[in-house]
Amino acid sequence: MSADAENARNAESRGETERKNESSAPAETEPLSLLQPGQRGKICAIELPGSMRGRVMEMGFTVGTVIEVVRFAPMGDPMELKVRGAHISLRKAEAAGIRVQRVSI
């Protein structure tokens, strides 16, 4: 293998590693779906597929935003969240793809 080809391959592998690190959440995060009513969390990462990711971001779920769990529906799904002063219902399956770090009230 030529030196140029090897350098290109090494650069590519470094790029892949950097991309993986950008999308991974810090170790002390947990899924939003695990928070209980009254608990708050700061969004650290959104790990949802394309269109779903865009939809939740349009509703105000962006990295750095603090969210409060208000309550769960009688059957446990969906959950009502307070985001930027608005009350939004989100399915637990969608909330599981949002990584948060707990913050004290």
C-alpha positions, 0 to 999 in steps of 0.5 A: 500500500502506498504512503498516500493511500495509507494516510488517506485511510488513517485520516478516514478512520480518524474522521469516523472516530470524531463523528462517533464522539460527536453523537455520543452523550456524556456517561452521566446521561440517561434517557428522558423516558426514565425521569419521573414527574417533577424531575428536570433534565438538560438535553445532552444528545438526541439519538433519533432517526432523521424525520423524528429527530427533526420533528422533536427539534422543531418542538423545542427539544434541542441540546442544552434545553432544560425539560421538566416531566409534568406527568404521565398519561393514565396508562403510562404513555405518552408523557407530558413535558414542559419545554421552554414554557410549553406543555408537550406530550411525547411518546416514551419511545421517542423520549427514550432517544433523548439523552438528558443529564438530571438537574436539580430544581 
